[in-house]
Amino acid sequence: MHAFTSLRHHSRPLAVALLTSSLVLGGLLTAPTAAAATSAVRVNQVGYLPDGPKRATVVTTSTQSLTWQLRNASGTVVSSGSTTPRGADTPSGQSVQVADFSSYQGTGSGYVLTVDGSNSDPFDIRANLYDALRSDAMAFFYHQRSGIAIDASLVGSAYAHPAGHLGVTPNKGDTSVPCQSGVCDYTQDVRGGWYDAGDQGKYVVNGGISAWLVVNSFERAKRAGKDAALGDSTLRVPERGNGTPDVLDEARWELDFLMRMQVPAGKPYAGMAFHKIHDANWTALPTRPEQDAQQRELHRPSTAATLNLAASAAQCARVFRQYDAAYADRCLAAARRAWTAAQANPAMYAPDSDSTGGGAYGDARVTDEFYWAAAELYATTAESAYRDAVMSSSWHTSADAFTSYGFGWAETAALGRLTLATVPNGLAASDLARIRTSVTSAADGHLSRMAAQGYAVPIPADGYFWGSNSEVADNAIVMAVAGELTGNGRYRTGVLETMDYLLGRNAIGQSYVTGYGEKDSRNQHHRFWAHQADASLPNPPAGSLAGGPNDDLQDPVALEKLAGCASAACYIDDIGSYSTNEVAVNWNAPLAWLAAYAAERTSTGGEPPAAACAVTYKVDNAWSDGFTATVTVKNTGQSAIDGWKLTWSYPGSQRVTSAWNATVTQSGTAVVAQNTDWNRAIAPGATASFGVQGSLSGSNPSPAAFALNGSACD
């Protein structure tokens, strides 16, 4: 179950009360595992970039400056200074000071910041700090795919499972789904897409903004000339090697589903989009997707869902054009049909009461969705009809398009502004300047709020509601775009400090991302990643973002365990606390966007550094005209390898035809293999392996010599 409102954050889903009883009956209101002691020195528990901001928050009643010392892994003090008292921090209810050690630009692992006798959690300082998170945060969406077997070779055996909701017993399937009574008299094939959150429902309004963010992350990276890191064969998706950037392959899985949710021609409300599809009643927790035996149901079309389809499909048509023109045409046709249908049915609102078996996602104001969809269609087509719709919308000049509470599935005007500000279009220069100024003004507001708080969080003190971490991340995206528009580095600083908050520099010293940090969230609310409820099931995979503090305490665990909490501390890592600890696609989408942005190197690095290495080349299988082989690179040096390029020459007629876990090219007999995103770093003594498949004629002798980053390997 997932529901999230931002501007209308005081309006809560009725589904909350309905789900409570099923959790109690399931015996899931167990206490979380005992948390490790939290240090008074709160840091980004993953670490810091060498050239980025490096700040920590210290919880202390002292009103005088304190001395801080930064020690490396051997305990040597490498930097020191004095803290800055900040006093009372309203959201956390704490008295705090700030230690700023940004001037230190050394690199390494195992740093500890000591203040007034308290040691921080250990952390790294390195340039490749966010490379793994870039991969893991995007892999979340493959994990959440419906209608496809999740492959152990991509995610590991603990997370692999057969395809869910394809009609294989006991599933009723998503291939022929009936409507709720009175909605339609036919069935629809709505297979695929992403499971929305901890439940197994699929919601067009949340899927729309999530797909948009995933595609936008690539569109922004491409504008910056940094898209190679999201290109083909960089992520863990089954489509790798198809010539399309992997991040777009992932988005396509959801886009295909969104288009399947469109009402067919010849049916009532043709061109509209069904609002959602999920089980008739709340799915029990835990339940693996392929074991769900409930009937699935389509819910009535809505104008909001239809405009989400129009906007995301129009964006698809623009960004996919150079990779798959036919698919781009299909997306644009669906977007046009949806726009026309929404204009004909401008007030089909999804009701808040439709909350049996899934979140309601009610939205009775859709002028912002009209503006967003018009902006995407205009940016893609340059057609006057869509331009007129943009210009005539009250949102085009409204001061409320960007707010301190961020954007979200129910508040989408900001997405239209971001597109118009960054995608070349025919707006008048003065109009474009005003739009871009609105982006930078919003970003300045976020920076001001960060500067006024002890934990540098880009939301107001009253902004800790359902899904607050998404609100935090969305506001950081606005700052990143402001940096793109202006070239001013203060916006990137704001983004990186936002990452600090998500990864441990916060009121409870908690990293909200599974697998990242000394005290990371690992019991998020989910039907399959439910180890706390069933020890045979896994915890969430690395890179999964928890919803975050919610001072409304909207679940039984929160009510019992968090009574009296300060707003920024109203969080508990318990599977039963769905109002603070659920996962969701629209929370991981901005995390993935930000991780890709943060991972980008800000300087021109040239070739990777030389490295000490040993290589083994093993032929796994051979036949008359072909072979497969595994290549393993070991770092035999004393320093971590950050980025690698392995070269060799074949002594025979071998030609590499495909590869996995590396990008491999061949010219004549010379072969070059370069790291992917997730195996870029090789620690001392560690290895990285990749595979090749090739063709040949005659014998198949193995290569005799290898070089890594220009240095010969053993």
ZAMARGU-4260 file (C-alpha; in steps of 0.2 Angstrom, whole numbers, plus 5000, padded with zeros to 4 digits):
<rodrens>
0) 5000/5000/5000 | 5007/5017/4996 | 4999/5034/4996 | 5008/5051/4996 | 5002/5069/4995
5) 5013/5084/4995 | 5004/5101/4994 | 4989/5092/5001 | 4998/5083/5014 | 4985/5085/5027
10) 4973/5074/5017 | 4976/5056/5021 | 4971/5040/5012 | 4957/5030/5019 | 4966/5014/5015
15) 4977/5016/5030 | 4963/5011/5042 | 4958/4997/5031 | 4976/4989/5030 | 4979/4990/5049
20) 4968/4975/5053 | 4976/4964/5041 | 4993/4968/5048 | 4987/4964/5066 | 4980/4948/5061
25) 4995/4943/5052 | 5005/4945/5068 | 5017/4957/5060 | 5017/4971/5073 | 5033/4964/5080
30) 5047/4975/5088 | 5061/4979/5076 | 5078/4972/5079 | 5088/4982/5092 | 5096/4997/5084
35) 5114/5000/5086 | 5119/5015/5097 | 5118/5031/5088 | 5133/5043/5088 | 5131/5061/5093
40) 5141/5065/5077 | 5130/5063/5062 | 5138/5060/5045 | 5134/5053/5028 | 5138/5035/5033
45) 5143/5031/5015 | 5155/5046/5014 | 5159/5062/5004 | 5166/5067/4988 | 5184/5074/4988
50) 5179/5090/4980 | 5162/5091/4988 | 5155/5098/5004 | 5159/5088/5020 | 5148/5093/5035
55) 5143/5084/5050 | 5129/5088/5063 | 5134/5086/5081 | 5120/5084/5095 | 5126/5093/5110
60) 5120/5104/5124 | 5136/5114/5123 | 5134/5132/5118 | 5152/5135/5115 | 5162/5129/5099
65) 5169/5112/5101 | 5185/5105/5093 | 5183/5092/5079 | 5196/5080/5073 | 5196/5070/5057
70) 5206/5054/5058 | 5210/5042/5044 | 5209/5023/5045 | 5225/5021/5055 | 5220/5034/5068
75) 5231/5048/5062 | 5223/5066/5063 | 5223/5073/5046 | 5212/5088/5049 | 5205/5098/5063
80) 5195/5113/5067 | 5180/5120/5077 | 5162/5117/5076 | 5149/5131/5073 | 5135/5131/5086
85) 5117/5131/5079 | 5107/5130/5095 | 5089/5123/5094 | 5084/5113/5078 | 5065/5113/5077
90) 5062/5098/5066 | 5073/5086/5076 | 5070/5094/5094 | 5089/5094/5097 | 5102/5106/5101
95) 5116/5105/5088 | 5132/5111/5081 | 5140/5109/5063 | 5157/5103/5059 | 5163/5108/5042
100) 5179/5099/5036 | 5176/5102/5017 | 5194/5109/5015 | 5201/5091/5017 | 5202/5083/5000
105) 5212/5068/5004 | 5204/5051/4999 | 5203/5034/5008 | 5191/5023/5018 | 5188/5022/5037
110) 5188/5040/5041 | 5181/5045/5058 | 5176/5062/5064 | 5178/5065/5083 | 5169/5079/5092
115) 5169/5081/5111 | 5173/5063/5114 | 5161/5056/5102 | 5166/5046/5086 | 5156/5046/5070
120) 5152/5031/5061 | 5166/5027/5049 | 5165/5034/5031 | 5174/5035/5015 | 5181/5050/5005
125) 5182/5045/4986 | 5178/5051/4969 | 5168/5035/4965 | 5157/5036/4981 | 5140/5036/4972
130) 5144/5024/4957 | 5137/5008/4966 | 5121/5018/4972 | 5118/5024/4954 | 5117/5006/4949
135) 5108/4999/4964 | 5095/5013/4965 | 5090/5009/4946 | 5090/4991/4949 | 5076/4993/4961
140) 5064/4995/4946 | 5070/4978/4938 | 5066/4970/4955 | 5049/4978/4955 | 5045/4972/4937
145) 5028/4963/4935 | 5026/4950/4922 | 5044/4944/4920 | 5054/4932/4929 | 5067/4941/4940
150) 5084/4933/4934 | 5096/4927/4948 | 5111/4931/4937 | 5106/4950/4938 | 5100/4951/4956
155) 5106/4936/4965 | 5097/4920/4970 | 5088/4928/4985 | 5079/4940/4975 | 5075/4929/4960
160) 5057/4923/4957 | 5046/4917/4943 | 5036/4930/4934 | 5021/4937/4944 | 5003/4940/4938
165) 5004/4932/4921 | 4990/4920/4924 | 5000/4905/4930 | 4991/4897/4944 | 4988/4903/4957
170) 4989/4920/4949 | 4973/4926/4941 | 4985/4936/4930 | 4986/4953/4922 | 4983/4947/4905
175) 4964/4947/4905 | 4959/4958/4919 | 4940/4963/4922 | 4934/4980/4928 | 4926/4983/4945
180) 4907/4981/4944 | 4900/4995/4933 | 4916/5001/4926 | 4917/4991/4910 | 4910/4975/4902
185) 4927/4968/4895 | 4944/4963/4900 | 4961/4971/4897 | 4978/4965/4895 | 4988/4976/4907
190) 5003/4964/4910 | 5020/4972/4914 | 5025/4988/4923 | 5032/4990/4940 | 5024/4985/4956
195) 5020/5002/4964 | 5027/5000/4982 | 5026/4987/4996 | 5010/4980/4988 | 5008/4973/4971
200) 4996/4986/4964 | 5000/4996/4949 | 4995/5014/4948 | 4995/5025/4933 | 4997/5042/4942
205) 5012/5035/4952 | 5019/5026/4938 | 5018/5041/4926 | 5029/5052/4937 | 5041/5038/4941
210) 5044/5034/4923 | 5045/5052/4919 | 5059/5054/4932 | 5069/5039/4926 | 5068/5045/4908
215) 5072/5063/4913 | 5088/5057/4923 | 5094/5051/4906 | 5088/5066/4897 | 5097/5077/4909
220) 5113/5067/4909 | 5113/5068/4890 | 5112/5086/4890 | 5127/5086/4902 | 5137/5075/4891
225) 5137/5062/4905 | 5125/5049/4898 | 5137/5035/4895 | 5136/5030/4913 | 5117/5026/4909
230) 5120/5019/4892 | 5118/5002/4885 | 5126/4988/4895 | 5128/4998/4911 | 5114/4992/4921
235) 5107/4976/4927 | 5093/4974/4915 | 5090/4959/4903 | 5089/4970/4888 | 5107/4975/4890
240) 5116/4974/4873 | 5102/4979/4862 | 5108/4996/4857 | 5097/5006/4868 | 5103/5015/4884
245) 5098/5003/4899 | 5090/5017/4909 | 5077/5019/4894 | 5075/5000/4893 | 5070/5000/4911
250) 5058/5015/4908 | 5050/5006/4893 | 5044/4992/4904 | 5033/5004/4914 | 5029/5014/4898
255) 5022/4998/4889 | 5011/4995/4904 | 5005/5013/4905 | 5000/5012/4887 | 4991/4995/4890
260) 4980/5004/4903 | 4973/5015/4889 | 4954/5012/4885 | 4953/5004/4868 | 4946/5012/4853
265) 4927/5009/4851 | 4924/5007/4870 | 4916/5021/4881 | 4929/5034/4886 | 4942/5028/4872
270) 4959/5035/4875 | 4957/5038/4893 | 4968/5028/4905 | 4961/5016/4919 | 4967/5024/4935
275) 4974/5008/4943 | 4974/4989/4944 | 4977/4979/4960 | 4970/4964/4970 | 4951/4965/4975
280) 4957/4965/4993 | 4973/4970/5001 | 4987/4957/4997 | 4992/4948/5013 | 5010/4951/5019
285) 5021/4942/5015 | 5016/4936/4998 | 5028/4933/4983 | 5021/4940/4967 | 5019/4923/4958
290) 5009/4916/4973 | 4996/4930/4974 | 4979/4920/4971 | 4968/4935/4971 | 4957/4942/4957
295) 4964/4958/4949 | 4953/4972/4945 | 4954/4988/4934 | 4947/5004/4942 | 4938/5017/4933
300) 4947/5029/4921 | 4952/5046/4928 | 4958/5062/4920 | 4973/5062/4931 | 4979/5045/4925
305) 4975/5050/4907 | 4986/5065/4908 | 5000/5056/4916 | 5000/5044/4901 | 4999/5059/4889
310) 5014/5067/4898 | 5025/5052/4900 | 5022/5045/4883 | 5025/5062/4875 | 5042/5063/4884
315) 5045/5045/4878 | 5042/5050/4860 | 5056/5064/4862 | 5069/5054/4871 | 5067/5037/4862
320) 5067/5044/4845 | 5085/5042/4841 | 5085/5024/4848 | 5069/5017/4842 | 5059/5028/4830
325) 5044/5016/4829 | 5042/5015/4847 | 5043/5034/4848 | 5029/5035/4836 | 5019/5023/4846
330) 5022/5033/4862 | 5017/5049/4853 | 5001/5042/4846 | 4996/5036/4863 | 5000/5053/4870
335) 4989/5062/4857 | 4975/5050/4860 | 4976/5053/4879 | 4977/5072/4877 | 4961/5072/4866
340) 4952/5060/4878 | 4956/5071/4893 | 4950/5087/4885 | 4934/5078/4882 | 4933/5072/4900
345) 4941/5085/4910 | 4933/5081/4927 | 4934/5062/4929 | 4941/5062/4947 | 4948/5047/4956
350) 4939/5046/4973 | 4948/5045/4989 | 4935/5032/4994 | 4942/5019/4981 | 4954/5012/4994
355) 4949/4993/4995 | 4964/4983/4991 | 4975/4997/4985 | 4979/5015/4988 | 4966/5027/4982
360) 4977/5040/4974 | 4963/5052/4973 | 4965/5069/4965 | 4951/5082/4962 | 4962/5095/4954
365) 4970/5091/4937 | 4974/5108/4930 | 4992/5105/4934 | 4992/5088/4925 | 4985/5097/4910
370) 4999/5109/4911 | 5012/5096/4912 | 5005/5085/4898 | 5004/5101/4887 | 5022/5105/4891
375) 5028/5088/4886 | 5018/5087/4870 | 5024/5105/4865 | 5042/5101/4869 | 5041/5085/4858
380) 5030/5092/4844 | 5032/5111/4844 | 5014/5111/4838 | 5004/5127/4841 | 4989/5118/4849
385) 5000/5112/4863 | 5009/5129/4865 | 4992/5137/4867 | 4987/5125/4880 | 5004/5129/4889
390) 5001/5148/4888 | 4983/5148/4893 | 4986/5137/4909 | 4986/5147/4925 | 5001/5136/4930
395) 5012/5144/4917 | 5013/5160/4927 | 5008/5154/4944 | 5020/5156/4959 | 5014/5140/4966
400) 5021/5128/4953 | 5036/5125/4964 | 5033/5125/4983 | 5044/5121/4998 | 5035/5104/4999
405) 5041/5098/4982 | 5032/5090/4968 | 5023/5073/4968 | 5010/5062/4959 | 4997/5075/4964
410) 5007/5090/4961 | 5014/5090/4943 | 5015/5108/4937 | 5034/5108/4942 | 5037/5094/4930
415) 5030/5105/4916 | 5041/5120/4921 | 5057/5109/4922 | 5054/5102/4904 | 5051/5120/4897
420) 5066/5126/4906 | 5078/5113/4899 | 5071/5106/4882 | 5073/5118/4867 | 5056/5125/4862
425) 5049/5140/4854 | 5043/5150/4869 | 5048/5169/4868 | 5065/5173/4876 | 5056/5183/4890
430) 5045/5169/4894 | 5059/5156/4894 | 5069/5168/4905 | 5054/5169/4918 | 5052/5150/4918
435) 5071/5147/4921 | 5070/5161/4935 | 5056/5151/4943 | 5067/5136/4944 | 5082/5145/4952
440) 5071/5155/4964 | 5063/5138/4970 | 5081/5131/4972 | 5086/5146/4981 | 5072/5144/4993
445) 5077/5126/4996 | 5095/5131/5000 | 5089/5145/5012 | 5079/5131/5021 | 5094/5120/5022
450) 5105/5134/5029 | 5092/5138/5043 | 5093/5120/5049 | 5105/5110/5059 | 5103/5095/5047
455) 5102/5105/5031 | 5086/5097/5025 | 5077/5105/5010 | 5060/5105/5017 | 5051/5115/5030
460) 5049/5110/5048 | 5031/5105/5045 | 5036/5094/5030 | 5038/5078/5038 | 5023/5068/5031
465) 5020/5052/5022 | 5035/5050/5010 | 5045/5064/5016 | 5061/5057/5009 | 5053/5058/4992
470) 5049/5076/4995 | 5067/5079/5000 | 5074/5071/4985 | 5062/5080/4973 | 5068/5096/4980
475) 5086/5091/4977 | 5082/5088/4959 | 5076/5106/4957 | 5092/5112/4964 | 5102/5101/4952
480) 5092/5108/4937 | 5095/5126/4944 | 5114/5122/4944 | 5112/5116/4926 | 5104/5132/4921
485) 5116/5144/4930 | 5132/5135/4932 | 5133/5140/4950 | 5141/5127/4961 | 5131/5131/4976
490) 5116/5121/4969 | 5127/5105/4967 | 5132/5108/4985 | 5114/5108/4990 | 5111/5092/4981
495) 5126/5083/4989 | 5121/5089/5007 | 5103/5082/5003 | 5112/5065/4999 | 5120/5067/5016
500) 5103/5068/5025 | 5097/5053/5016 | 5112/5043/5020 | 5114/5046/5039 | 5116/5065/5043
505) 5099/5066/5051 | 5090/5067/5067 | 5091/5049/5071 | 5108/5044/5063 | 5099/5032/5051
510) 5103/5029/5032 | 5087/5027/5024 | 5094/5017/5010 | 5096/4998/5011 | 5114/4992/5010
515) 5122/5010/5012 | 5129/5015/5029 | 5132/5008/5046 | 5114/5009/5052 | 5104/5007/5036
520) 5085/5003/5034 | 5082/4985/5030 | 5065/4981/5036 | 5055/4992/5024 | 5036/4987/5021
525) 5036/4975/5007 | 5026/4959/5002 | 5041/4950/4996 | 5056/4958/5004 | 5049/4953/5021
530) 5063/4945/5031 | 5057/4952/5047 | 5040/4943/5044 | 5047/4927/5036 | 5065/4923/5039
535) 5065/4913/5022 | 5062/4929/5013 | 5075/4943/5009 | 5077/4960/5016 | 5075/4974/5003
540) 5089/4974/4990 | 5103/4987/4991 | 5097/5004/4985 | 5079/5004/4992 | 5074/5020/4999
545) 5062/5021/5014 | 5048/5033/5015 | 5055/5043/5030 | 5049/5052/5045 | 5030/5055/5046
550) 5024/5064/5061 | 5006/5059/5058 | 5010/5042/5064 | 4998/5033/5053 | 5001/5015/5057
555) 5000/5004/5073 | 5018/5002/5075 | 5022/5021/5073 | 5008/5025/5085 | 5015/5012/5098
560) 5033/5015/5096 | 5035/5034/5091 | 5023/5043/5102 | 5029/5060/5106 | 5043/5060/5093
565) 5050/5076/5086 | 5044/5078/5067 | 5061/5073/5060 | 5063/5058/5071 | 5046/5050/5068
570) 5053/5035/5059 | 5055/5017/5063 | 5063/5003/5053 | 5049/4990/5055 | 5040/4981/5042
575) 5024/4985/5050 | 5027/5004/5049 | 5020/5007/5032 | 5018/5025/5035 | 5036/5028/5038
580) 5045/5013/5031 | 5037/5008/5014 | 5046/5008/4998 | 5039/5015/4982 | 5044/5018/4964
585) 5041/5037/4965 | 5053/5037/4980 | 5067/5027/4972 | 5065/5037/4955 | 5072/5053/4962
590) 5085/5043/4972 | 5091/5035/4956 | 5091/5052/4947 | 5101/5060/4961 | 5113/5046/4962
595) 5117/5047/4944 | 5119/5066/4946 | 5130/5064/4961 | 5141/5050/4953 | 5146/5062/4938
600) 5164/5067/4939 | 5165/5086/4939 | 5183/5087/4932 | 5190/5079/4916 | 5199/5064/4923
605) 5207/5057/4907 | 5213/5039/4907 | 5211/5029/4923 | 5226/5027/4934 | 5239/5013/4932
610) 5236/4998/4942 | 5244/4982/4949 | 5235/4967/4943 | 5233/4948/4939 | 5221/4941/4926
615) 5214/4924/4923 | 5206/4919/4906 | 5196/4904/4906 | 5187/4896/4892 | 5170/4890/4899
620) 5163/4882/4883 | 5169/4879/4865 | 5162/4873/4849 | 5167/4871/4831 | 5165/4890/4827
625) 5163/4898/4844 | 5167/4900/4862 | 5163/4908/4879 | 5176/4914/4891 | 5176/4922/4909
630) 5190/4935/4912 | 5194/4939/4930 | 5204/4954/4935 | 5212/4954/4952 | 5219/4970/4960
635) 5236/4965/4967 | 5240/4983/4972 | 5238/4992/4988 | 5226/5005/4982 | 5208/5003/4976
640) 5206/5004/4957 | 5193/5017/4952 | 5189/5013/4934 | 5197/5000/4923 | 5202/4996/4905
645) 5208/4979/4901 | 5217/4976/4885 | 5223/4960/4876 | 5226/4953/4859 | 5220/4936/4853
650) 5233/4925/4845 | 5221/4917/4833 | 5205/4921/4823 | 5194/4924/4838 | 5181/4939/4837
655) 5171/4944/4852 | 5152/4945/4847 | 5145/4949/4864 | 5150/4952/4882 | 5142/4954/4899
660) 5148/4964/4915 | 5159/4974/4904 | 5159/4984/4888 | 5170/4975/4875 | 5176/4981/4858
665) 5188/4974/4846 | 5198/4980/4832 | 5208/4967/4822 | 5215/4956/4836 | 5216/4970/4849
670) 5202/4969/4862 | 5197/4982/4875 | 5186/4979/4890 | 5180/4993/4901 | 5171/4992/4918
675) 5152/4994/4920 | 5144/5005/4933 | 5143/4993/4947 | 5161/4985/4945 | 5170/5001/4942
680) 5179/5000/4959 | 5191/4985/4963 | 5197/4985/4981 | 5215/4979/4985 | 5214/4960/4984
685) 5197/4960/4976 | 5192/4954/4959 | 5180/4959/4945 | 5174/4946/4932 | 5166/4948/4915
690) 5161/4936/4901 | 5164/4936/4882 | 5156/4926/4868 | 5165/4925/4852 | 5167/4917/4835
695) 5182/4908/4827 | 5189/4897/4814 | 5202/4885/4818 | 5211/4884/4835 | 5206/4894/4851
700) 5222/4898/4860 | 5220/4909/4875 | 5228/4927/4876 | 5245/4927/4883 | 5247/4945/4890
705) 5235/4958/4897 | 5236/4976/4903 | 5226/4985/4915 | 5225/5004/4913 | 5241/5003/4903
710) 5251/4992/4915 | 5255/4974/4912 | 5246/4961/4922 | 5253/4945/4929
</rodrens>
